[in-house]
Amino acid sequence: MGASHQVLAQVVPQRAEVLPERTLLAGVALSSFSALLLELALTRLFSVVLFYHFAFLAISIALLGLGAGGVFAHLWKQRLNALETRRIAMLSSAMTAILIPVVLEIVLHVPVSLRLSAGNFFRLSVVYLCSAVPFFLTGLQFSAIFARESSRITRIYGADLIGGAVACLAVVPLLNWIGGPNAILFAAFTSAIAAIVWSSETRSRRQLGVLAAVLLCLIAFNFSGRLADIVWAKGVRRKNVEFARWNAISRVEVDRDDKGGRVIVIDADANTYIMSADVTRWKGSDWQNNLMSVPPAVVNALRPHGDYAIIGPGGGVDVLRAVANGSHSVTGVEINPIIANTIMRDRYVDYAYHLYERPDVHLHVADGRSFIRNARDSFDVVQMTLVDTWASTAAGAFALSENSLYTTQAFREYFEHLKPDGIIAVTRWEFREPREALRVVSVATQALHQLGVKDVSSHFIVVSDGELDEDGIPVAVLAKKSPFTAEEEEAVRQHLRDYEDLRLLYSPSEAKSNAFSRLIQSNDPEAFTRSYDYNVTPVTDNAPFFFFTLKPARLLRLNSNSSAMDWKVNLGVAVLGMLLIISVLAVLAFLVLPLLLQDRAKHHEAGALMYFIAVGLGYILVEISLIQRFVLFLGHPTYALTVVVFLMLLSSGMGSLASRTWIADYRRIWLPLCVIVLAILTYTGTLPLLLDRLVGAPFFAKLIISAVVLVPLGFAMGMPFPTGLRGLASNARPDENSIEWAWAMNAASSVLGSVLAIVIAIQFGLNVTLACGAVAYFLALLLRGKLQPALSAR
């Protein structure tokens, strides 16, 4: 009997069966769709209920659950052998459909805060362990199917990837139409449909049909969040909620405060008040006194009649201030249509005195940077005030749309769209030891240098809302291409005399003894940062991590009881480090250690499995790098995630299906591996330039460009894994369980790679991260010979 039949002998159940091709592929595709939809929807839910960097953990937990399922498929081999493949798949799919609503209820009702306490750690562990169970069941199902149907691996793997690709395509409309909790319930419904497909008995199909109908009814009854919606978020119970709606970008709610005001709250974190002021009664009103006594108002004192471009206007505070002070043209660029259309121009339009419907206000629903870059008009002021929605996606905790707003390239574009005497006005939170607004100065300095300004000391004015403290206060940074004049400086001083709470931190003729003055007068952000406690070097599109200012030495001194506004950012770095350690330990405990302890584990077997680790690591490094790279090109992390993952999975599925014919002899796997390595290295050098040149194209054209760029690479990247499995199966002994281990190793390396990708990107940039993907595939190329063990080892 041939080796390919020997490997099946250990996993084929006692009662032989032949699964119909249509049932097999449809069941795998539906299960894959359900698992990936659950993963993506959980990242959106975790971003609201927990914090945006915890959403990143959902991806790793999902991958680890899938890998652990492969391990237990091996450990429970004898028990599973008593069951037919269809029954294993049916039971796991049905259990997944039942457990997903339970997981949803746990996530919604278990309060988790940012405190580093034993109780909080326990609650977080409950949330994540429960969330991992559906992925564990899917991993067990897929591992058993891959092992038992090794002769059809390429088609099964293709169905797996195509099912995942369709989930990526579906997640955005599902989040827009039915919201986050219902998208999770829809994953349960799809899993129930998968169980029906797997079932071979009429009675069980009827029972599963009832389960699917119940889940569909739950989705219908919960359409407005009446049954399941956010209860606890960031450790605080949500209350006084008047309106709430989900979309693919965020969850937006309107709360009523104790004084009757209305607050737009984004992902239960960032907030912006809806302005309820009559512009015709502005003069001498409390609104004028309150809104002009804050740092962002300084630019209104300097350019009262200027043309404004406001990125992230939210509830309209900057818009109201500009219009009330005499601006005849205010352009607002709001990325979230719920805020721009549903709230400000519909549900709360009367409350906001039709602010966004005024003829002198022009509101656009778009990404701020892309809009400015494509704008044909020039502005007197480009303004951003505390734009930080902390929106997360499955690209990871650090794929934030706001990051691309604060890069050197972005500031160059802002300067280039200003009139000759125009001003950039950026307000950030700042602290006793400045870092955020200080980094704005650093980025603007670098942009001015690139535009030919040699000495920037006369190009900045910095104003704070009182004295800097540990908790954080707003600080406005004003930057010009041309020097500030003496008249402009006097206008600022007069405004500060009118509003005594404001403090001048820097002006060209009045440099104070503080970090802002030292940075501006040094005229060298890199040199300044070397001797400063925080990393405030200019950020670029290659490493757009503006908010991460911690130097490694400060990580050990993080204080979880801090009330500073940037604590959640700092904790994100700590969480990333903890996750890296946990991922390494999990891979060692669940995969490497059991393999080493097996008496049958030979050197060639370990080498063969290292091939699958390299392939999994390479795929996830490339995928996450490309997602982050396409955020700016497509305008938002959600769009980048959807387009990149969809195209990669779809093309990889096509590559998997083609590999059976194109690479009939698995020993020719070197060919696609060489193509992948060369393509990735080529993309490392050319992709940033290409996307930068084409970023102004219409959105539909961007989708076509994305497909042209990603499909060939994804097609090649879909070949190494299934071809390697064929090689492993053809050379395996009856007692080796190689397929299960290969599946588990590939998933576990993806866990590790998802963390490593962000660590490498933060430290070295996206180009290096992408190049590391090429290195991983090159290692797979070197290890390909291990798939065919030497005769002496047998």
N, C-alpha and C positions, 0 to 999 in steps of 0.2 A: 504493500500500500504506500502511495506517495506521501511525501512530507506534508503537503497541503491538506491531505485527508487526515493525517495523524493529529494535527493540531486541532481539528474539529472533534476528534474522538473524545477529548477530555471535557468538552463543553456542550456537546449535543445531548439533549435529554434522552431518557430511556425510550420514550416513544417518539420515533423519528417523525419529522414533519417537514413539509416543503411550503414555505411561506410564499403566497402569490406575490409577484413583483409589485403589483399596484398597491397591495395592502402594506407591504414592507416600506416602500418609499413614501407613501402618503402618511403612514403612521410616524415615521421618523421626521418628516417635514413638519407635521403638526406639533409633535413633541418639542422639536427645536424652536418652532415659532413661539410656543407657550413659554419655554424657558427663557428665551432672550427677551420677549416682551415683559416678562416678570422682572428680569434684571434691570431693564431700562426704566420701567415704571417705578421700581423700588428706589432707584437713584433719585428720581424726581421727588418721591415721597420722603425719602430720608433727608433731602435738602431742606424740606419744610419742617419736618418733625424733629430732626436732630440739627446738625449744622452741615454746611455745604461740604466740608472735608470728610465727614462721615459718609457722605454719598459715595465717595471714592471707594470706601471699604466694601460697599455692596458688590462691586465688580469682582474684587478679590475673593469675597465670601462665595459668590456664585461659582467662580472658577475652581475654588478649593472644594466646594461641595460636589461639583462634577467629577473632580479627580478622586475624591474620597469614595464616591460611588463606584469608580473603577476598582479601587483597592478592595472594597467589600464584596464586589462581584467575584474577586479571587478568594477572599476569606470564606465566603459562603458558597463556594463552588459546588460542594456536594449537595447542599440543599437545593440550590438552583437547578442542578442537573435533573432533579425530579419533576421540574416544571417545563412545559413547552415555552418556546420563545414568545408566542403570542400572549400566553397567560401572564408571563413576567411583565411584558410591556403593558398589557391591559391593567393589571393590578397597580403597577407603579403610576400609570397615568391617572387612574381613578383616585388613588390616594393623594396624588398631587392636586387634583381638582378639589378634593375635600379640604386639604390642608391650607391651600392658598388663602381662602377667606379667614381661616383661623390666624394665619400669619398677619393678615391685614389688621384684624382686630387687636392683636398684640402690639403691633407697631403704633397704632393710633391711640392706645390706652396706657402704654407704659411710659411714664415721664422720665426723660433723660436730659440732664443739664451738662454744662461744661465743667462742673466741679470734679476734681480728681479725688473722689472718695470711694470707699469700699462699696457702699450702697449703690452709688451711681455706676460703678464698674459692673456690679452684678446685674443691674437693670439693662445696661448696654449689652452685656453678654447674653442675656435672655433674648433680646431683640435679634441679635445676629445669629445665635445658634438656631433659633426658630426659623429665621429667614433662610438659613442654609438647607433646611430639610427638603423642600421641593427640588432644589438643585441636586441634592444627594440622590433622590429617587430617579431623577432624569439621568444622572451619571451612571447609576447602576443599570438602568434600562439600556442606555446606549452601549455601555461596555459589553454587556451580554450579547446584544445584537451584533456588534462589530466582531466579537470573537466567534460567534456561531455562524455568521454569514460572511466569512472572510473571502469567499469566492466572489462576493458582490460588494466588496468594500468601496470601490470607487464610486459606484452608483449610490450607495448608502451615504457616504461622506458628502457627495454632491447634494443629495436631498437634505441632509443636515444643514449644509451651508445655505442652500436656497431658502429653506424654512426660516433660518435666522435672518437672511436678507429681507424677506418679506416682513418680518417683525420690525426691522429697522424702518422700513417704508411705512408701516402702519402706526408706529408709536406716536408720531407727530399729530396726524389727524385724530387718533384716539384720545390723546391728551387734550386736544382742542375741543373735541365734540363731547366727550363724556367725563373728562377729568382724571386725576391721578388714581384715586381709589377704585373707580370703575374700570380703568385700564388694567389694574391688577386683577379685578374680578373677571375681566374679559380673558386674561391669561388662564384663569381657572376654567372658564367656559371652553376655551380651545383645548385644554388638556382633557376635559370630559369628552369632547368630540374625538380626540385622539384615542381615548379608551374605547369608544364605540367602534372606531375603525379596527382596532386591534382585536376586539372581541369576536369570537367565532360562534357564540351561542345566542339564540334569539332572546332568551330570558334575560341574560345579562345586558344585552343591548337595550332592551326596554328599560331596565333599571337605570342604566347609564343615561338613557334619553331623558328620564325624569330628572336626574341630577343636572344635566345640561339645561333643561327647561327651568329648573329652580334658580340656577345661577343667572340665566338670562333675565328672569323676573327680578332678581336682586339688583341687577344693573339698571333695569327700567325704573324700579321703585326708588333707586338711589340716584336718579338723574340729577336732582338738585341737592344732593348731599344730605338727604333726610335720614338715611340709615347709617351711613359710614362716611365720616369726614373728620377733619382735624379736631382732636379733643385737647391733646397736649402738644405743645411745640416749644422746643428749646427749654424744656423743663417747666414751662408756665402754661396754665390752663387758659385756653382762648375764651374771651368773653367780650360782650358788647359788640358782637359782629353783626353788622347790618346787611352786608353783601359779601359774597365770596365766589370766586370763579377760577378755574384752572385753565391753563393752556400749556403748550410745549415749552414756553419760556419760564413761567413761574406760576405760583398760586398768588392771586391778588385778592385781598379783602379790604373792605372799608369798615373801620371801627368808629364808634362814637366815644369821645373822651368825656371826662367828668364835667367839662364846661360846655358841652354840646357841639364841639368841633368834630370834623370828620377827618380821619386819618387813613390814607392809603398805606396798607402794610403788604410788603412783598416778601413772600416765603417766610412769613411770621418773624421777620427780622428788620430789614431796611424799611423806613417809613417816610412818608411825605404828606404834609397837611394839604387838604384841598382849600384853596383860597376862596373865601366867601366874602369878597369886598367889592363895593361899587366904586369903580375907577373915578366916577364923576364926583365922589365925596372923599377923595383921597386926602386932599389938603387939610392938614391939622388933625387928622383922624388917628386913632390908636394904631390902625394898620400902618400908616406912614411912620409913626414913631417906632413901632416894633420892627418893621422890615428894613428901615434905613439905619438901624442901630447895630447891624451885624456886618461882619467883614465883606461878604459878597456885594454889599451896597456901595462899596468904595468905587467900583467901576461905573456905577450909575451916576455918581457925583462927577466923574471925569468925562463920561460920554452920555449925558442925559438924552440927547436927541439922535444918538447913533443907531445904526442898523445892527441888530443883535442876532447871533446864531447861538441858541441855547441847546446843549446836548443833555438829554435826560431831564426835561422840564417837570415831569411828575405832576404834582398837584397844582403847579403854576406859580410858585413863589417868585422865581426869577422873571417869569413872563409878566406877572402883575407889576413887579417893581420897575421893569423896563418901560412898560406901557404908561404907567402912572407918572413916570418922570419925563415923559415926552417923546419916547421913541415912536417913530412912524412905521417901523418895519421890524417885527420880531418873528424870527423863524425858530420854531421848536422842533426838535428831532427826538421823538420818543420811540423806543424800540418795541414796547409792549402795547399791542392794540387794545387790550382790556383797559389799560389806563387811558390811552389817548381817545378811544372811541366809546367803549361801553360806559366808562365812568365819567370822563370829563365832557363828552359831547352827547351823552344820552341820559343815563340814570341820574347824574348829579349836575346836569347842565344848568338848571335853575339855581341850585345852591351855589354854584361857582359863578353866577352872574354872566353866563355865556362867555366866559373869558376866552375860550379857545375858538369861539365863533366870531370874534371881532374881525373887522376887515383888515386891521393892522397886525393881526396875528396869523401866521401861516404854519400850521402843524403838519408834520410829516411822520408817518410810521415807518421808521427805517433805523438801521444801525448808524450811530452818530458819526463815526469816522468815515464810513463809506459815503455818507451823504455829503459831508464837508469836502471830501476828496473829489466828488463828482460835481460839486456845485459850480455853476458858472458865475455866480455873484461873488462879490467881495464884501466883507463885513467890517464894521468898526470894532465889534467885540465878538469873540468866541468864548463862551462861558460854560463851565462845568462846575456844578456845586454838589459835592458829596455824592458823586455817582458811584455807588457800590452796592449793587443788588445781591451780591454773593450768590449768583445763580450757578448751579452745578449741573453737570451732565455726566453721562457715562464716560466721557472722555477723561474724567477724573476730577478731583477736587480743585485742581489748579487751572482748569481750562475755563477761565472767566472772560466774558466778553469785555468787561471793563479793563482788563489788562491791556488790550490792544489800544485803548484810548490814551494810555499814559506812556507810550514808547517814544523814543527819539524821532522815529520816522513819522509818527502821528503828529508830534508837535511841529515838525517841519511843514507838514500839510496844513496845519492850522495857521502858521505864520504866512504861508504862501497864499492863503485865502483871506488875509486881512488887507484892508486898505493901508496905504503907506504909513499912516499914523495909528493903526489899529492896535488893540490890546487883547491878549489872551488872559482870561481871569479864571483861575482854577482854585477851588476851595477844598481843602482836605482837613481831616482831623489831625491835631497835633498835640504833642505831649511835652513834659518837662525836658526830656531828651528827644529833640525833634527827629523825625524820620520820614513821615509821609509828605507833608508840604515841603520839607527839605529836599526830598527826592524829586518833587515837581521842579524845584529850582535847578537841581542837577540836570534833569532831562531837558529843560528849556535852555539851560546854558549850552549843553552839547548841540542842540538844534541850532541855536544862534551861531555857534562856532562854524557849523556846517554851512550856514547861510552867509558866512563871510564876516561876522562880527568878531573882532579879535578881543576886545575888552568889554565884558558884559556888566561892569559895575554900575553903569548908569541906565540899565535896561530893566531894572526890577524895583517893585515896591511890594512890601510884605506887611500885612495887617492882621492882628489877632483879636479875638473876642475876649479880652482880659488877659491875665497873666497865665503863662503856660503851667499846666499841672499834670499830675499822673493820670487823671481820668480822661483827659482829652478835651480840647476845645477847637472850634473852627478857626482855620487860618487861611486867609486869601492871599494867593500869589498872583501878582499882576506883572506880565512880561510884555515888552514891546520890541519890535524890530529896530525902531529908532529910539534914541535916548529920551527918557522922561525930561520934560522941560521944567524950568523953575516955576512957571505958572501952574503946571500940573502938580508939582510937589506941594505948592501952597494950597491948591484946591483940596488935596488930601488932608493937609494939616487942618484946614478949616472944617472939613467934615468931621475930623476927630475931635475938634473943639466942640462941635455941635452935639456929638454923641460920645460922652466921656468914658464909656466903658471900653471903647476900642483902643487898641495899643498899636503903635507903629514899631514894627520889628526891624524894618530896613527901608531906607530910601537913599537915593544917590548922594544926597548932601547930609544925611543923618544916619550914619552907620552905627548901630548899637553893638554892645558887647554880647554877642550871641552866635549860635551856630550858623544862622542865616547870613549874617554879615561876613563871618569867616569864610564860608563857602563861596559867596559871590565875589568877595575881594581876592580869594585865591585864584579864581578864574580857571580852576583845574579840579573838576569833580573827582577824578581818579585819585589824585594826590591827597585831596582832602579826606576821602573815605579811608585811605590806608591808616590814618591816625584817629579815625572817629569810631565810636563804639558800635554804630550801626552801618549796615551796607546801604549806602545811598548813591551808588554809582548809577549812571544813566542806563536804563533798560532799553532793549531793542526788540524788534519783531522776532528775532531769533531766540530770545529768552525773555518773553514779555511778562516776567513775574514781578510786577511793580510793588505789590503789597508785602513781599517777603524780604524784610530788611534785617532779619536776625543774622548775625555772624555766628559761626559754629560755637564759639566760646560762650555765647550767651544762652545757648539751648539748655545747658545744664542749670541755668539760674531762672528758668521760667517759674512764675508764681501763679498757681491756679486760682488764687483768691483775688487776683488783680481785677479791678473794674475798668481798666483801660479799654478804649474802643477797639484797639487792635489785638486784644487778647485772643480772639477767635482765630486771627490770622497766625499769630505765633503758635497757638496750639496745633494748627494745621501742620506745621513743620514737625512738631513733636509726634503727632499722630502718624505722620508719614514714616518717621524713623521707627516708631513702635511697630507699625505694620510690616516694615521691612524685616525686623527681627522676628516677628510672629510668623511671617511667611517662610522665612528660612527654617525656623524650628518645625513648622508644620510639614514642610517638604521633607525634612530629615526624618521626622517621627512617623509620618504616614507612608512615605515612599522609599527613601534611600535605606533607612535602617532595616525595615522588613526584607528588602532585597538582599542586603548584605548578610542578614542572619539566615537566609535560606541556604541549606547545604548544597542545593543544586545550582546556586548562582555562580556561574563561571565568568571569567574575565571577558569573554566575547559577548556574553549576555549584557553585562553592565555597559560595555561599549555601544552595543546596539541601542540600548535604552537612552544613552547619552545623545544619540542622534535625534531622538524625539524631543528631548529636552531642548536641544539647540534649535530645532524647527519651531517649537512652541515659543521659545524666547524670542527668536527672530521675528515671528509673525506679530506678536503683541508689541514689540518695540517699534516696528515699522508702522503698525496701525495707529498707535497712540501719537507717534510723531506726526503722522499725516493728519490726524484729527486736529491737533493743535495748530498745525501749519495752515489748515483750511478754515480755521475760525475767522480770521481776518478776511480771507477771500470771499467766504459765503455770508459773513455778516453776523453770525451768532453761533455759540457752541452747539446748540441743538441742531441747527442746520448742518454744521460740520459733521457732527456725530451721525446724523441720519444719512447724509449723502455718502460720506467716506465708508462707513461700516456697511451700508447697503451695497455699494459698488464693489467693495472688497469681498464681501461674502458671496455676492452673486457671481462675480468673475472667478472667485476661487472654486465655487461649486462647479462652474463650467470647466475649469481646469482639471478638477478632480475627475469629472466624467470623461474628459478627453484623454486623461493620462493612461487609461486602460488600453487605448488604441495607440496613442502616440508613443507611450513608453511601455510597450508590451513586456519587455525584459527589464525588470526592476533595477538591474545593474547599470542601466543607462540613466539613472537618476542624477548623475553628475551634470547632465545637460541643462535641465531647468534650474538646478542650483547655481550653475555658473551664470546663467541669464539673470537670475534674481540678484546675485551679488553685484554684477556689473550695472544692472538697472538701478539698484539702490544707490550705488556710488555716483551714478550719473545724476540721479534726482537730488542728491545732497548738494551738488554744485549748481544745478540749473533750476530746480523747482522754485526757490525763493524769488529769483529774478523773473521767471515766467509768470508766477502768480501776481507779483508786484506790478508787472506791465498790464495785466489783464483784469485787475481788480475793479476797474471802472465799467466793465462790460455789464449788459443787462443780466438779470438773475437767471433767466432761462439759458442764456449763452454760457453763464458760469457752470450750469449743470452739465452742459455738453462738454465744456472744457474739462470739468472734473472727471467725466467718464473717459474721455480720451487719455487723460493722464493716468488714471487709476486702474482701468480695466485690464490693460496688458500686464501690468505688474501683478495684480490680483490673480489673473489667469495662471501665471507661472507659479505664484505662491500657493496655489491650490493643489499642486502636484506632489511635492515632497512627502507629505504626511500619508496619503493613501498608498502611494507607491512604496513607501517604507514599510507600511503594514503588510502589503502583499509580500515583500521580501522577507519580513519577519515570519509570516505564516508559512511560507514555502520552505523555510529552513528550521522550523521549530520542532521539538520533540513533543510527544503526547503529554508530558508532565510539566511543561514550562510555563504555561499561562502568560505567554509573552504579549498577547494582544491586550489583555487587561492592564498589564503593567505599562505598555506603551501609551495607552489611552490616559492612564493616571499620570504618568510622567509629563506628557504633553500639556495636560490641564494644569498641573502644579507649576510647571515652568512658566505658564502664562500668568499665574498668580504672582510669582516672583517678578516676572517681566513687567507687569502692570505697575508695580511699585518702582522698580528700577528705572523705568522710562521717565517718570516724573522726577526722581532724584537726579538722574543724569541731566535732564532738561534744565532743572533749576541751577545746577552747578556749572554746566558746560554749554547749554543751548540745544536747540532742536536739531541742528545739523549734526552735532556729535551723537545725539540720541539715534538719529536715522542711520548714521554710520555704524553704530554699535549693532543695529539690526543686520547690517551687511556682514559684520564680523561673526555674528551668531550663525548665519547661513553658511559662511565660509567654514566654520567649525563642523557644521552638518556635512559639508562636502568632504572634509577630511575623515569624518566618521562613517561615511556611507559603506565602506568596506566591512564594517562590523556587522552589517545586516546579513552577510554570508560567512558564517563561521568556518574556520579551517577544519579539514577532516580530522585532524588530530584532536580537536576539541570535542569531537562527537564520539 
